[in-house]
């Protein structure tokens, strides 16, 4: 479940992501009444088995009922995990095209939610970073993280590694020389450690990544870079990203 919108007095419009048909929207009749047939199944990011009916001539499907497979209710009590849930839902709603199957994205959602349920302190920040990186990768929007976008120089040369910089509205990284040449003053550095962490995330499942010492400031530059890439491609500012960024800055 991604998001719900009020409709009339007792109904809801529901945006949900399916394994086989992609993102769909439907109407849940009487969902806002005390004896709703949907129960807690319409809570954000609940994993459910949904029964619905779809007419060819209508954009919205008709939801009949849903069977709750896994709730994320226990995560809400931990503030950072709750923010992470809101972030996953917002990014999924923006990035997933309607009625376009993406089983890999579906499995990504399940993986980060399972990790978040089992993670200790700091798990939300690792989950958000991993999800952002792979959401861009699966959408075809993730730029190279070891090459200067402007001159093509290799940033991770073991003999003479280059610093990499990014700025809002620019796809990819630029080296220090190009930053000075282009006058990209309003930019941030994506550190070598964060670029290495991104490479590890692209090679390993989130459940196998090292969990030690992850906090609000860990790879904060990488999260900022990934969020800016998402916002640039979707042409929308992420509400939940502002919470993450402000909290990381205040850590």
N, C-alpha and C positions, 0 to 999 in steps of 0.2 A: 504494500500500500504506500502510495506516494503523498497524496494530498486529498482533502475533502473540501467541498464548498457548499454552503447552505443553499437549499432550493425550496422555495415556498415555506410552509410552516413545519413540515415533519420530514422532508426528504433531504438527501444529500447527493451532490454530484461528486463522484469518486474517480480519481486518477490512480490507476494501478498498473503495475508492470508484470507481464506474464512471460513465462519461459518460452512459449511457442509462438505467440503472436505479438510480442513487444508491448509497448505502452498503449493502454486503452482507457477510455473514459466511459462511465456509465452512471445511471441513476439508481440509487438505493432508496426505494420507497419505505416510508415509515422508519427510517434509520435513526431519526432524532427522538423517537418516542421511547418511553421507559421500557416497554417490552419489545424492543427491536429484534428482528430475526437475525441481525448481524452481530450482536453482542460487542465484544472488544475487537472483533476482526477488522474493523475499519480504522483502528489506531495506526499512526504513521509507522511505516516499515514493519508492520505485522506480516508474518509469513503465513499465508492462508491457502486453502483450497476453495476457489471461488466457483459458484454456479451462476451462470448468466446466459442471457438470450440475446442474439445479435440479428437485427434485420438489415438486409443489404441496403435499404434506402435511408437508414438512419445512422447518424454519426455516433450517437450515444447508445451503448448497450443497456439492457435491463438486467440489473443484479437481482438474483433470487435469494441467495444465502451464501454464507462463507463459513468454513470450518477452520478454526484456528490451529495452525501447526506449531508456530512459535511466536510468542509475544516478546516485545522489547520493553515491557513495562518495568522490569527490575532495573533497567539501565537509567530510567528517568530520575531515580533518586540521586544519582551521581551527576553533578552539574556538567562536567566536561563531556561525559558520555551522552547526555541529553543534547548538548550543542552539536556533537558529532552526528547524532541521529538527524537533527534538523538540517545539517549540512548535506548529508547523503541524500535526503529527500529532495532538497532544493536543487542540487546539482543534477540528480536523476530526472527531475521534472523538466529542467531546462535543456539538458543535453540529449535525452532520448527522443528520437523522432517517433511520431505516432504510427502505430500498427506496423512497425518494422522489427522483426525478430532479432534478438541479440542474446543468445544463450550465454556467451562469454561475459557480457555485462551482468546478466542475471546471476551467474556464478560468482562474479566479483562482489555483488551486493551480499550474497549469502556468506561469502568468506570473511568480509570485514565485519559483518554483524556477529558471526560466530566468534571471531577473534575478540571483538569488543566485550562480549559476554564473559569471556574467560580471562581477559587481560587484567593486570593490576594497575596501579597508579602510573600514569603516563601512556596507557594504552590508547586513549582517545587520540592523542597527537600522532602516534604512529599510524593508527587506522585512517585518520583524515589524510595524512600525507600519501600513504599507499593508495587509497581510493582515488585521490585527485590525479596521481601519476597514471594509474591504469585507466581511469575514465578518459583521459586525454589520449592515451595510447590506443585504446579500442575504438575511439572516434576518429583516429587518423590525424589528430591535431598536435601530437607531441613532437616538438622539434628536436634536432640533435643537441645533445648536451655537452659534446666534446669538440665542437667545431664553431669557429667564429662565423656568424651569419653574413658579415660584410666581406671579409677578405679570404675566408675559407681556411685559416690557419687552425692547426690542431691544438686544442687547449690542454690536453692531458699528456703531452710529450714528457716521458720520464726524465729526460735530460734537462729540459727547460720548460717546465709547465707554465702555462699562461693563466692569468686571472680572467674570469668570465663575468660579464655584466649584463643586466637586463633592465628594460624600462617599459612602462605601460604603453601598449599599442604596438610594440615591436615583437615580432615572432622570432624566438631564439635568442642566443647569446652573442655578444661581441667581445673582442679582446680589448686589452687596455689601450693599445695603440689606436684602434678604430674608435674607441670611446673618446679619446682626445681629439682625433681628426674630425669626428662627426659632431663634437661638442655636446655629447649626451650627458649633460650635467645632472639631470634629474633621473638618476639610475641607481641601481643597487647591485652589490656583488653577490654572485652565487658561488659560495666557497667550494674549494676542492673537496672538502669532507662531505658536503651536501651532495655534490655531483657523484661522489663515490657511493653514497647511500642510495641515491636514485638508481644507479647501476645495479646495486645489490637487490633492490626491490623489483627490478625488471627481470631478474634471474630467479628469484625465489618466491614461493608462496608466503603470504603474510604470516601464517602460523609458524614458519621456520625462521623468521627474522629474529635477530638478537633483541631482547626487550630491555636490557639494562640501560639505565641512565637516560631514558627518553622522558622529556618534559616539555613545557611550553616553549622553551627557547631552542630546543633541539631541531635542527633543520628548518628553523623559522624562515630563512631566506628561500629555501626550496618551496615551502608552502606558499609564500608570497608570489614566487615566480609561477607556480602552477595555477594559483587562483587568477592571476592576471591573464594567463593564457586562456583559461576557461571564459573569463569575462570578455576578452577580446573576441573570441569566436562566437559566443552566444549573444554578444552585444547587450549584455545585462550585467548590472552590478549585483553581486551575491550579498544578500542581507546577512546571512550567517557568517560569511567570511569576515565581515567587519568585527564581529564578536571575537573570532579567533585571533585576528590581527591585533586588536586592542589589548586583549588579555596577554598575548605573547609579548607585546611591547612593554606591558606593565610588570612583567615577571622580574 
